[in-house]
């Protein structure tokens, strides 16, 4: 039971980190990823 809890928790944390990275890359006010297309950021998120 502990292994399944741990794997579920870590997968949720990993998904949240990837979602935050996507939001940072797609944000128009962020100047750091200005040359990155939103489609490319979404493709990186999906893959």
C-alpha positions as CSV (number, residue, x, y, z in Angstrom):
1,X,0.0,0.0,0.0
2,X,2.8,2.4,0.7
3,X,4.4,2.0,-2.7
4,X,1.2,2.8,-4.5
5,X,0.7,5.9,-2.3
6,X,4.2,7.0,-3.0
7,X,3.9,6.5,-6.7
8,X,0.6,8.3,-6.9
9,X,2.0,11.2,-4.9
10,X,5.1,11.5,-7.0
11,X,3.1,11.3,-10.2
12,X,0.8,14.1,-9.0
13,X,3.8,16.3,-8.1
14,X,5.5,15.6,-11.5
15,X,2.3,16.5,-13.4
16,X,2.0,19.7,-11.3
17,X,5.6,20.7,-12.1
18,X,5.1,20.1,-15.8
19,X,1.9,22.2,-15.8
20,X,3.7,25.0,-14.0
21,X,6.5,24.9,-16.6
22,X,3.9,25.0,-19.4
23,X,2.2,28.1,-17.8
24,X,5.6,29.8,-17.5
25,X,6.5,29.1,-21.1
26,X,3.1,30.2,-22.5
27,X,2.8,33.4,-20.4
28,X,3.1,36.5,-22.7
29,X,4.6,38.7,-20.0
30,X,7.6,36.3,-19.5
31,X,10.5,37.6,-21.6
32,X,12.7,34.5,-21.1
33,X,10.7,32.3,-23.5
34,X,9.8,35.0,-26.1
35,X,11.2,33.0,-29.1
36,X,9.4,29.8,-28.1
37,X,6.1,29.2,-29.8
38,X,3.1,28.2,-27.6
39,X,2.6,25.2,-29.9
40,X,6.1,24.0,-29.2
41,X,5.6,24.5,-25.4
42,X,2.4,22.5,-25.5
43,X,4.0,19.7,-27.6
44,X,6.8,19.5,-25.0
45,X,4.2,19.3,-22.3
46,X,2.3,16.5,-24.0
47,X,5.3,14.4,-24.9
